[in-house]
Amino acid sequence: MAGDDVVWDWGLGALDIRNLAPVRRTAADSMSRHAPVRMHCQTTASPLVLESGLEYELARELDRDPSVVWIVAQPMLMTFSDGTRHVPDIACEHADGRVVVWDARPSDRRDERFMRQASLTEEACTDVGWEYALYNAAEDARRLNMLWLACFRHEPAWPHHTARMRLQKACRRSATVGELMALDDGDGQTIAMMWHLLWTGGLTVDLDDRITADTAVRLGGGPR
């Protein structure tokens, strides 16, 4: 729990994940296989400290999802009746009330011990009405696209209404990345706004494919 270590009886039902805080301090040392990543979470307006680059990928995807309303890393230490102990990587809450507990682990590193932990965690989550999911490494195209778009997470500080309207009007019909970039007046503001809208979902492209000048762009569901 935030600010305190609390033993929770799972038989009492689910916890409010907004009362949870990381249960362990994340740090790198000479024996670490991964380096911690500190990320500013737009969803919670606070930092998240992740234990690996793969966890960062997952947190970045969740932070971009407009249905996600809360995210916490290393949310709890789960101790099972057989003595197995496990700290899930991330828990998130969706606007419809769903809570999903995540573990980020490449498929080739899901050994018998990990799958035992995952099975017990999934069973425990089901018991309290939560969901459990595993995250695998994204394909290169999506990973690189997300890295690029994350550079434009923050809404531009300069007046951008005209650039936004220009882009949205163009995307009411068929448009490509190259055509939208050609709308820029030379100051880079329309181009920057295009990338920002692609991050927020105001505009959409196929993020699982390489973004080029010929990539089709469509109107999206809007920002979070």
MOZI-V616748 format. One record per helix or strand of 3 or more residues. SS is the DSSP state (helix for helix, strand for strand). FROM is the first residue (numbers start at 1). TO is the last residue. If there is no record, write none. Layout:
ss	from	to
SS	FROM	TO
SS	FROM	TO
//
This chain:
ss	from	to
helix	10	12
helix	17	19
strand	37	41
strand	46	50
helix	53	64
strand	68	73
strand	77	79
strand	85	87
strand	90	94
strand	99	104
helix	107	109
helix	112	127
strand	131	135
helix	140	150
helix	161	170
helix	177	181
helix	189	200
strand	216	219
//
